[in-house]
Amino acid sequence: MQSLYGAIANYKKLNYMENKKSRGLGDTVAKITKATGIKKVVDTVSKVTKKPCNCGQRQESLNRLFPYNK
């Protein structure tokens, strides 16, 4: 079971991500992977295998290809 501190930290993280406006699909994917914990797993695997994940480049590419026009 998750501790109260962990629950509060997750709430603050999700609240921050909801308030930050997405520029495109890349930002949305980044928010989802961070909220679900996938980002942490990818970073750990990347560190162990010593291969870069290129998440930032992928995020920027997706933002350019699929921007949110407002």
N, C-alpha and C positions, 0 to 999 in steps of 0.2 A: 504494500500500500504506500502511496506517495505521501511524503511528509507535508505538513502545512506550509513550511518554508518553500518546498519544491512547487507546490500548487500556486503559491503567491508569485514565485519567480516566473512560472509558465504564463500566468495571467498577465503579468507586466510585459513579458516578451510578446505575447499575442496582441495585446493592446497597442504596443509600439508599432508592430508590423501592420496592423489595421490602419493606423493613422498615417503611415508613410504611403504616399501616392505611388502607384506603379506607373512607370513610363511605357511599359509594354509587357509582352508575354514572359520575357526573361525575368523581370522583377516578380511577377506572380509565381512563376515556378520556384524562384529562390525563396520566396516567403513560405510556400507550401513545404519545400524540402527542409527548411529550418524548423518550422512548427512541428513537423512529424518526426524529426530526429534523423532523417535520411542524410542531411548535410554533415552531421557529426560522424556518422558511419563512413561516409565517403572520405571525409578528411582523415579519419583514422587509417583507412585502407590505403589512401594515398601516401600517408606518412610511412607506413610499414613497407609498402612496395617501392617507395622512393620514385613514384611516377606522379607527375602533377595531374590534377583532375581537370584543369582548365575551366573551372566553373564560371569564373568571371568573364572569360572570353565567350563562353557559350551564352551567358546571360546577356551580354552586350549584343551578340549576333541575333538572338531572339528578339531583343528590343528593337533592333534596326529592321528586322524582317516583319515583325508584327507589332507595330507601335499602337498605343491607345491614343487616338485623336480625340481631343476634348474641345 
